[in-house]
Amino acid sequence: MIIQHRKKAFIISGVLILAALFSMAYHMVVTHPGSLGLNLGEDFVGGTVLEMNLGEEFEVDEVREILQAHGQEGASVQRVMVEEDDGELVDEGVLIKTGIMGEDARDDLVDSFRERWEVPAEETRIESVGAAVGAEQRRTAIIAVAVALVGMVAYITFRFEFNFAIAAIAALVHDVLIVLGIFSLLQLELNEPFVAALLTIVGYSVNDSIVIIDRIRENIRYRSKKEYPEVVNHSIMQNLTRSINTSFTTLLVLAALMVGFYVYVGSFDLIVFVIAMIIGVIVGTYSSIFIASPLWLTLKERQFRKAAQGQ
Amino acid sequence: MKKPDFKWIAVLLVICIAMLAAAYGIFQYADRNINRGLDIAGGIYILLEAVDIEEGREDEALEQAVTIIQHRIDELGVVEPVIQRQGDRRIRVELPGYEDERTAREVIGRTAMLSFMGPDEEEVLTGEHLEDARAQRNPRDGQPLVNLEFDAEGAQLFEEATARYLNEVIFIYLDDEVLSAPVVQEVIDGGQAQIHGIESMDEASELATMLRSGALPVDLEEQEFRMVGPTLGERTEDIGIWAAGIGFLAVILFLVIYYRAVGVLAGVSLLFYLALVLGVLTGLNATLTLPGIAGFILSIGMAVDANVIIFERVKEELRDKKTMLASLESGYNNALSTILDANVTTLIAAIVLFALATGPVRGFAVTLFLGIVCSLITSLLITRLLLRLAFRSRLMRSGNSLGVKLS
């Protein structure tokens, strides 16, 4: 069944990848030059995050006015939950993201908030990353992803026949591009944990492909070329329950974490990487079923045709 | 049909109860002892970089700066602070549980200042004029002391001061701390002075280092600053526990609905798996961070994978009309290489992250790695043991217990 529809799957994935590349190219040129079209957060480009408990309900505009007075017009302001002494959650917190601010500028800004909101205003979270550290972390992230990819590709190539390796790697690249594309399209902000999420996605995607490939490898023995499509189909179907069950349980726990954060913190800010994992698990499951094995079959059939022509 | 074998059922029950009890104990132990990262425990992280240091002196200057900062942090009363050199020019400071960011920065940032004060609180001399400070033993009684040497101007100031306060006390301050309060017994010229009353030679050399560097300021610039208030951190942990709990229950529910009785046993070993990961994390003194919690929760989902692969295999074998025990064994054997192959790639990701990342992401790498290893151990050894017992005792004797309908 799946094999008959493989062309459709290839087209869908091709379109998705093109859209991802287009979004990245567009944002790279228009929004964030030199960043692969991704919205890089303070960990990677430097910047300051200030989260404060203002102790009462407030108007976002008022916060903006104070920021403006400090020359931070471009800052983003978000309302977040804070916990009161009795444990009740109230949306009296504010999350501010500005460009890189030095210690003194930061203190001045906090002082202005303290003047306006007097005693209750207190910092609950500060993250301030300088440009140099940001650039280093960006470099480390790229190296980490590159090393992990090379490591996995080497392992797959070593363990599996060449065509299997190509298919698994294609599925992997497919997943990474689509996740990056969605992040580029939605302009979700990426920080250091995103690298962890990306590598986990890569691991998950390859893991999924390997389980199916292993099955094909096992089932294909003593079969003739003509039976290949049927064997691949059968192998995918044999694994379908597993693929869906595992993805389902993983999505369940990730969703629990995401919902928990949204309810209790009022912002996805700290767990953007969990969103990446959720997208990655969905895309990874799809690609292991509809891309990796069908692609292997396509490569194999081409190989057979070439061999036949050569005779 | 043979009757269930109660001897084996008893063994199975005892093992399950022991595992649950062990898991409970480990959870308690981990909750008390696990090392919580700054993003959960709350606290301050500062990365400082030395600017404008004389070339060739970087090492010495930074070592001195670390010593000074250590000494100053002690004033704050932070439990288990970390003050470490990082690379050539950087110093990393971690203050778990401390949230007064301004005091912390102020205390770290100021330059150690040596000053001599008369009994009338008048400053007579400062560290500016200090040329050198060396720890040594008093040749007379072998007691440790720090020998101070002043420059020409300092020597003169010191001579004047000792003349003025003859037979009175001169206080030697480092920052706000009185180091020593000797009584001036004679007018001292030649620009030499000593600080007595130091307890050990180690303390004397530390003091000498501080004095020398107090006189030689290293300009430290903030490169990175992170502060998480303890309430936010606590909330993060609560959400993590909540999500882990919900996720775990959902997974168990799924396993039981889908794999029936076998799912129950998988649930028992999954609970044991969670305890195992937390226990090992605690035992290795690894740090639990927010990405680490996410990794842990993710691993609940992934730990089920090995079980699912195996159960699906066993089902297939059952459909081929094999006996329960034979299906179990061949199911496991067939699934083994797949499971190992599939997990190697995620292990590669974990190792790379561990080697290259810092801070919270490193915590993620550790939980991911341990999660995979522990899930392999529990699914390949423990679940298998439980299933073997359940099948052998004939407690589960048909495909029904795995949710298979055999025609």
Interface residues (C-beta under 8 A of the other chain):
Chain A: E51 V82 E83 G102 E103 D107 E122 E123 T124 R125 I126 E127 S128 V129 G130 A132 V133 T140 I143 A144 V147 A148 G151 M152 Y155 I156 R159 E192 P193 V195 A196 L199 T200 V202 G203 Y204 V206 N207 D208 I210 V211 D214 R215 E218 Q238 N239 T241 R242 N245 T246 F248 T249 T250 L251 L252 V253 L254 A256 L257 V259 G260 F261 Y264 V265 L270 I271 F273 V274 M277
Chain B: L47 E49 E101 R102 R105 E222 Q223 E224 F225 R226 M227 V228 G229 T231 L232 R235 T236 D238 I239 G240 W242 A243 A244 I246 G247 F248 A250 V251 F254 Y258 L290 P291 I293 A294 G295 I297 L298 I300 G301 M302 V304 D305 V308 I309 E312 E316 N334 S337 T338 D341 A342 N343 V344 T345 T346 L347 I348 A349 A350 V352 L353 L356 A357 G359 P360 V361 F364 A365 L368
